[in-house]
Amino acid sequence: MRNNILGGLVIFMVVLTCLLMLDDISNPREKTSVNDSVQVEQIDNQTDLAVIENED
């Protein structure tokens, strides 16, 4: 009985892996590119690591 459960589990995992591989092969790859833009402001002669501006 125990061998049947292990054999069934192995067959299930193999079939699942094959189906996932077929799905990856059959779908065209989507080229998703995300352009993140970051603005950096440089100030001459500034040695502070971080500037925190508080509004009171």
Order of alpha helices (4+ residues) and beta strands (2+ residues): alpha
